[in-house]
Amino acid sequence: MPKERLVTLREYVQEALKNAVYEKGEVLDVIIAEVPDLPGCFVQGRTFEEAREDLIDAIELWVMSALMDGDEIPVINGCRLAVTAQRRKASGAVKRKAHARAEARTHSQTASVGF
């Protein structure tokens, strides 16, 4: 099994673009561009160049949205977005700290009730 390589967002976008699929629209005179590795990540443009430029923005938006929602970012061509690797390592520690803060707030709120 090949080793995964941690990459920046820019490198991740470049890897996603390598797998992009471009098709001519069936009804409209447009180019449809899609990244099969990122479900629902597709755009259309009047030209190939416009579709490719819009696809770069769509990939970045897809990744940012997935990060904000806590979704898994797929490995593309053996490349893992570096931010997701760090997030997975830290998630256990972050959850413990968040739980401790929530408990501390609960205890301080409970202590102040009735005073």
Residue pairs with C-beta under 8 A, 6 or more apart in sequence:
2 78
3 78
4 75
4 78
4 79
4 80
5 78
5 79
5 80
6 79
6 80
6 81
6 82
6 85
7 15
7 79
7 80
7 81
7 82
8 82
9 60
9 63
9 81
9 83
11 79
12 59
12 63
12 76
12 79
12 81
13 56
13 59
13 60
15 76
15 77
15 79
16 35
16 37
16 38
16 41
16 59
16 76
17 35
17 52
17 55
17 56
17 59
18 77
19 35
19 36
19 37
19 76
19 77
20 33
20 34
20 35
20 52
20 55
21 33
21 34
21 35
21 36
22 31
22 32
22 33
22 48
22 51
22 52
23 31
23 32
23 34
24 30
24 31
24 32
25 31
25 32
25 44
28 44
29 46
30 44
30 45
30 46
30 51
31 44
31 45
31 46
31 47
31 48
31 50
31 51
32 42
32 43
32 44
32 51
33 42
33 43
33 44
33 45
33 51
33 52
33 54
33 55
34 41
34 42
34 55
35 41
35 42
35 55
35 58
35 59
35 62
37 74
37 76
38 59
38 62
38 63
38 74
40 62
41 55
41 58
41 59
41 62
42 55
42 58
43 51
43 54
43 55
43 57
43 58
44 51
44 54
45 51
45 52
45 53
45 54
63 73
63 81
66 72
66 73
67 73
67 83
67 84
67 87
72 84
73 80
73 81
73 84
